[in-house]
Amino acid sequence: MARWTSLTAGALVLAAAAGPAAAQYPTRPVELVVPYAPGGGTDIMYRQIVKVIEQHKLVPVAMTVVNRSGGSGVVGKSYAINKPRDGYTLVAVDQGNAQQELLGNATWNYRKDFTYIARMVTDVNLLIVRKESPYRTLEEFLGAARGKGKGGLTVGGTGTGGVDHIANISLNRAAKVDLTYVPFKSGGEVMTTLLGGHVDAAWANPNECIGQLEAGQVRALSVAAEQRLTLLSRVPTMRELGFDVISTQWRAVGAGGNLPKSIVDFWVGVLDRVRKSDEWRKGYLEKSVLEDGWLTGDAFLKFATEEYENSKAVFAELGMLKKK
């Protein structure tokens, strides 16, 4: 009860301090748009946010998660940023904001058309295979890829131009192989396809596959991280194996551009209380092998801008940058 009281009191103080406009917001249900299919890492995160908000009564109205998948996130994000900028439509933001614009798949401007409210988590990518796979190590997998030649092995991922697509390109270059990248709408679809034996391997975040790993349905060949993960300490990094491939991603809460500051401040306060809750830290971050990625305000916008420039450089080098 003490925990509930402190969190709720904090939310009330925040609303009062933000002024009359914020005190009257929100007065009707808020829609949280996940631009990917159910079951993926972003979908899981947003539903956890809503769960904590509801458990601690941090927001006085209903919160509804809506999945609008398609176009590697373009469909759902386009829908959200074309809604009124009144704080009643929030949307998941990530590297895709910059990447899909740079690839020419989206007409938005990553900076002007989005409000970056709070970065919540950072994540890494694993290369996994199903239990029936003959490949038990990354070396065996890459050896088979070389033997089969161009496009001989397939790897599922969550969208053309996304973080895991770039990881796939990077591994191809580092290992001198030609793995065929197969895009899907979400991490959930990738897992279903892998378990069905329709791709040879898949890129997955730990929180998307930890259940299957623990159940022995899949195994991880390697992690594209700077160091081994604590909960998956037996899984070697790609760097350890001689391939300089790092694949990290971030997930955040955003909205359409130019969201009023009072509303941004309201959500920063709510989300800060979400991330400090035991349900979030122990029930979500630790179990999902995620890192707290908290960033807000100018620091978050600066980070997003740097991500844009980094992606631009990578796509230019790969010849994937859209022509002006």
N, C-alpha and C positions, 0 to 999 in steps of 0.2 A: 504493500500500500504506500509506503514511503517513497518508493521509486516512482510509482504512478503519479503521486502528488508533486514531486519535484519536476518531473518532465512536463506535466500539464501546467503547473504554475509558471514555468519558464516560457511556455508558449503564450500564455496570457500576458505576461510582462512584455514579451516581444511585440505582440500586437498593439498593446497600449502605447509603447514607446515609439512605434513607427508612425503614429499620427492618425487623424480621423479617417483618411482614405483607407489605410490598411486595416483599421479597426472594423470597417464595414466589409472587409473582404476576408474570406470568400462567403458568399451568401447562397450559392447553389453548387451542385456537383461539379467536380473537376475531372476532366478527361486526361488520362496519361497515355499518350500514343507510343506504342512500341512498334517501330517500323520493320519488324521481323516477325516470323511465325512463332507460335508458342513453343516453349521448350528450350530455347537458346539462352545464352548467358545474359543478354539484355533483358529478355522477358523474365527470367528468374529474378534478376536484381529489382526490377520495377515492382514485381509482386511482393517481394520482401519489404520494399519501402512501404507499400500500402499496408502490409500486415503489421509493421511496427507502428505506423501512424494510427491505425485503428485500435491496436492493443492499448496504446497510451493516450488515445483521444487527443492527438495533437492538432487535428484539423476538425472544425465543427460541421463539415459537410461530407457527403459520400465521395469516395475516390474510385474511379473506374479505369481499369487497364484495358485498352483497346488495341488489338493487333491489326496493323494494316501493312502487310508485307508486300514485297515486290520490288524489283529493280535494285536489289542490294541496299534497301533502305530508302530509296528515292521516293517511292509511292507514299509511304507513311509520313516522311518528313515534309514532303511537298504539301500534303493534306494539312499538317499541323501549322505550318508557317503561313498558310493562306486563311487560317481562322482568325477571328478578331484577336487583337493583342491585348486581351483583358485579363489574362491569368487563369482562364478557365480551360485552356488547352496547353498542357505541358508535353514535351516530346523528348525521347532519348536522343542524345547527341554523342558523337564519337568521332574517330578518324574519318569515317565515311563522309562527314560534312565537307571536308576538304577534298577527299579523294574522288568522290563522284562528280564534284564540280570540275576538277582538273581533268578528268577523263571525258568530260563533255556529256555525261549522263544526266546531269541536273542543271537547271537554268538558274539556280539560286546563287547568291553571293554568300560564302560561308561566314563572313563577318557581319554584313549588314542585315541579312535575313534571319539571323539567329541571335537569341540571348543565351549566353552561357552562364547558367545559374550556379551549378556546383558539380565538380568532378567527384565522383563517389569512390570508384575503385580502379585499380590497375590490375592487369591480368597477363598471363603468358600463354603461349601455344605449345601443345604437345603433338607429336606425330604418333598416332595410334593405329593398331591393326586389331581385327577381331581374333578371338581365341583360336579359331580354326586356321588362321593364316600360317603358312610355312615359315614366315620370317620372324625370328626371335630377337634379332638385333638390327640396329640401323645399318650396320655394315652388310648384313645379309640382304636386307631390302634394297640397298643401293647397288649391290652386286647383281641382283636379279634384274634391276632396272637397266643396268649397262648391258646385260646379256640379251634382254628383249629388244633393245634398241629404242628408237624414237617413239615416244608415246606408248611404250609397252605396259607401263603401270599407271594406274589412276589414283588420284588423291582428292578426296572431297573437301570442300571448304564452304565458307559462308558468303561468298560473293566476289565477282570480278572486280579487281582493283582494291580489294580490302586488305586488311592486315595479313591474313593467312595466305592470300594470293601472292602478296609480295614475299612472304616467307617461302612459298613454294618456288618462286623465281630465284630467290637467293640460294636455296638449297640446290636447285638445278645448276646454278653457276658454280657454287663452291665445290660440289661433288662431281661436276661434269657428267650429269645425267639429264634425261628429258622426261620428267614425271608430268603426266597430263593432269592439269588442274580442272576439277569438275565443280562448278558453283551451285549452291543450293540456297534456299530462302532463310534458313536458320540452322543453328547448331543442332536442334532437335531433328531436323530433316537429315542432316549429315549423319548423325548417329544411326538413325533408322536405316539409311542406305548402306552404311558400313556393316551393320549387324546382318543385313540381308545379303551381304556378299556382292553388292553391285559396284563397289569400288574396292581397290586393294588396300587403301589406307585412308586416313583422314586427319585433318588438323582439328584440334579441339582444345578448348580451355578446360582446365581442371574441373571447374564447377559444372561443366556440361557432361563430363564423363566419369567423375569420381565414383558414382554409384556402380557403373559398369566395370570400372577398374577393380573396385572392392569385391564385386560379385564374380570376377574372373571372366566376364564376357569379352573384355578387350584387354590389351596390354599396351603399354607405352614403350616405344622404341627409343625416344629421346625427347628432351625438352629444349625449346629454343629460348633459353634464359641465360643470364650471366652466371648463375650458380644453381646447384641442385635445390629442389623444393624440399622443405622439411618433411612434409607428409608423404612425399614420393622420393625418398632419399636414394633409392636404388636405381632410379632412372637417370642416366647420364645426360649431361648437356651436350649440345651439338659441338660446342667449342672443345669440350674434352675429347671428342672423337675426331677433331681436326677440321671442323666445318664452322666458319665464323658466321653463324646465323643466329640473330637475336630477334625475337618476335614478341613484342609486348603491345598491349592495347589498353585503352581506358574507356570507361563508361560514365556517363554524366546525365544530369537533368538539365533540360533547357526549355526554350519556348521560341516563339516567333520573335523577330527583331524588335528592338526598342520597347521592351516590356517596362512599364513604370517601375522606378526604383523602389517604391514602397512595396510593390508586389514581389520584386526580386528579393528584397530584404526579408520579407515574410517567409519565403521558401528557403532561403539560406538558414534562417533560424530554425525552421522545422527540420530540415535535413541534417543540420548539425546535431540536433537532439536524436534523430534517428541513428546517426552513425556512432553516437556515444552510448547507445543502449546495449545491454547485454545480449539481447536478441540479435542485434546486428553484428556485434563483434565476435561473440562466441557461436551464435547459432547460424550465422551466415558467412562472415569473412573466414574464420578459422576452418570451418567444415568444407568450404568451397575452395580453399587454398588461394585466397585473394589477399591483396594488399590494400590498406586504406589509401585512397588516392586524393584526399580532400584538397581541393583548390577552389577558390571563388574570386569574384571581382576581377580587378585588373590583372592579377597574377594568372588567373585562368585564361583570360583573353590573350595574354602574352604567350602562354603555353600553346593555345590553339593556333595562334599565328605562326609560331615556330614549327608546329606540326605541319601546317599548310606548306611552308617553305621547304621542309624536309621531303614531304611527299612530292612536291613539284620537282625537286631535283632528281628524285628516284625515277619518276615517270618520264622525265626528259631524257635521262640516261637510257631508259628502256625503250624509248620511242613511242610511249603510250600517251604522251601529253596531247590534249586536244589542240588543234590548229586554230589560232585566232582568226 
